[in-house]
Amino acid sequence: MIEIWSKPHCPYCDKAESLCKQKNLEFKKYMLDVDYTREDLFTKFPSARTFPQITIDGVLIGGYTEFAAEITS
């Protein structure tokens, strides 16, 4: 399961979601201040500095660039 930890008005978050749809991948998108807080984000991803943070089966992949490389390789 792909999980995208997103924030509003984030072009890379939107690109990650679009890539999932394009590849027909099942994903769940979480939105900052709706589904989680900044504190939740830093608890789950202590080294996070950018959005989105993306996991596959609970394993942190990284941001959009790492995610795109992972699923297109």
Long-range contacts (C-beta under 8 A, 24 or more apart in sequence): 1-26, 1-27, 1-28, 1-56, 1-57, 2-26, 2-27, 2-28, 2-54, 2-55, 2-56, 3-27, 3-28, 3-29, 3-30, 3-54, 3-55, 3-56, 4-28, 4-29, 4-30, 4-52, 4-53, 4-54, 5-30, 5-32, 5-36, 5-41, 5-44, 5-45, 5-51, 5-52, 5-53, 5-54, 5-55, 6-30, 6-31, 6-32, 6-51, 6-52, 7-31, 7-32, 7-33, 7-51, 7-52, 8-32, 8-33, 10-51, 10-52, 12-50, 12-51, 12-52, 12-63, 12-64, 13-51, 13-52, 13-64, 15-64, 15-68, 16-52, 16-54, 16-64, 16-67, 16-68, 19-64, 19-67, 19-68, 19-71, 23-71, 25-71
